[in-house]
């Protein structure tokens, strides 16, 4: 009898070993449509800036607000710094010695996960944020 692949929970079963493993009583497979556990609700706050001091000050003030209101907070967690590099010639005409200027802009990022509470988020949105700091608040379920 030829072995015909049959779809089971989005995967194909091809050989006898897998078939016997899947038919055993110790293994339970849940379908993807069945609700598993609920994901925790939190507000993810992403901070981005080229000015590190201002970024750290805003992250610290958000952390202090969350601690004062008594909600759970994770962070600020540093993300990798992006370095935008530009190399230019010093001589405008192209003559002379081949010398170059190297310029770079560093973009620093931080993430904070805060338990979403009306009072906490209201205080965070009223926070005085400098123009150099970009803030993004995402509510997740």
Beta strands, then each sheet from edge to edge (+ up, - down):
strand 1: 6-8
strand 2: 11-13
strand 3: 42-49
strand 4: 73-89
strand 5: 100-114
strand 6: 134-140
sheet 1: 1+ 2-
sheet 2: 4+ 5- 3+ 6-
end
